[in-house]
Amino acid sequence: MGKIEELLQEINQLSIEEAKILYKELLRRIATPLRDPEEIFDDWNDPEVDKAYAKSW
């Protein structure tokens, strides 16, 4: 956790505008791309998974 603690301390030194820019960039980097979900989800077109998901609704 040392590296994360260091980063959190550095974030506290950012202006509000800089923190917003950082937040948007982090969101962009961790967001799941919608254009190619098969790259992220190995069970994207799996009928059994679809069936199990449908039951949960």
N, C-alpha and C positions, 0 to 999 in steps of 0.2 A: 504493500500500500504506500510505500515511500514516494514513489513517482506520482501517484494520484494526489497524495497530500500536498506535494510541491506544486502541482498544477492548480489545485484548488486555492492555494495561497496566492498564486500568480493571478488567477481569475479575480480574486478580491481586489486587485490593484487596477483592474480595467475600468474604463469609464462605462457608463450604461450603454452607449452606442457601440463600443468595442465588444462588450459582452453580448449584445444582440447579434452582432455580426458573427461572433464565435458560435453562438447558439444555432444560428441558421446554417452555418457550415457543418457543424456536428450533425444536425438533423439530416442534411443532404447526404452526408457520408454514410449514415447508418440506415437510411430509408430503404425499404425493399423496392426495387425497381418494378414498376407495373408492366413495363413493356415485355419482359421475359421472365415471368414468374417461375417457369420450369427450371431456370438456372438456380433458383433459391430453394424451391420445394421439390424434393425428389419424388414426392407422391402426388404431384399436381394432377395428373390424369388417371389416378388410380380409382376405379369404380368402387372398391371396397371402402376406401377412405371417404369418398363422396356419400356412400350409403350411410356410413357411421355418422358423418357430419349432419346429414339430413335428419337423422333420428334425434339429434340433440336440439332441434328447433321445435 
